[in-house]
Each structure stands twice: as C-alpha cells, then as structure tokens.
C-alpha cells in the first residue's frame, strides 16, 4: 500500500515531488539536492546489483529499472 502523491501512486515525476515539498513548506532546492544524492549513489547501486545473487537477466532488468526511475526524477 502506497500513499498518493499528486493523486498518483505510480509514474511520479520531479514536478510531483517539488509540488509536495512546497506543500509542506520545503524549498525546491532540497528536492534537487536529494535527487542529486541519488545520482551520486548510482555507481554503488550498480555495483550492488552486479554483485547480487540475481540471475544475469534479472540484474539487467533491475539496473534498468533503477536507471529509468532516476531518469524520471531528473526530468
């Protein structure tokens, strides 16, 4: 079960997080800094996925999912 953000549970974009942050009184740059931290952590995520117990096919899918979601948050 997930809470909605901008009336949605899936397909969230940067603007959804920025609007939510403004609603609770946070500045937009805080959201951008958090997403920048996720971008900075990407190599570690990729290393963890590569060294995981998942099959090679699942590793590719999981890394693709992480990359896709990070891309959506940046645009």
N, C-alpha and C positions, 0 to 999 in steps of 0.2 A: 504494500500500500504506500503510495507516494502522495505528498501534498501537491496541489496545483500551483503553478507559477504563471501569471498572466492567463489564467484559465486553462492551462495545458499541463500535462504530465510528461509529454514526450515532445521531441523536436524543438527543444529550447534553444534560444539564440542569445547572443550577447545582449541585445536590447532587452530581453526579458529579465536578465539578471541586473542590468543597470536600472531598469524601472523599479524592480523590487528593492534594490538598495536605496534608491531615492525615497521610496515609500516609507522605509524605516529610518530615514534620516542619515544615511551614509552617503559619502561623496562618490562620484563616478570613478575617480582615480583609484579608489580602494578596490573596486571590482577589477579594473585593468591590472592592478598590481597582483591580485590573486591569480588572475589568468596568466600573467607573466611568470609567476611561480610555477604554475602547472607546465608551462612551456619549458622552463628551465629544468624541470624534473623529468622531461620526456626521455632523455637518454637512460636514466635509471629505470624507468618503466620498461623501455625496450630491452634492457639487459635482464631485468627480472623475468620478462616474458620469454626471452631466448633461453634462459636457464631453468625454466619451469618444467614440470612433469607433463605438460600438454603435448599432444602429437604435433608434428610439424604443421599439419593443416590447421589445427586449432590455434597454434601460435600465430600463424599468418592472419587468421580471422580476428583474433583478439587484438593484435597490434593494429590492424586496420580499423577496428572499432575505436580504439584509443585515439588514433590519428584523426579519424573522422569527427569524433566528438570535440576534440581540441580545436580542429579547424572551424567547426560550427561556433564555438565560443569566441573565436577570434574575429569572426565576421558578422 
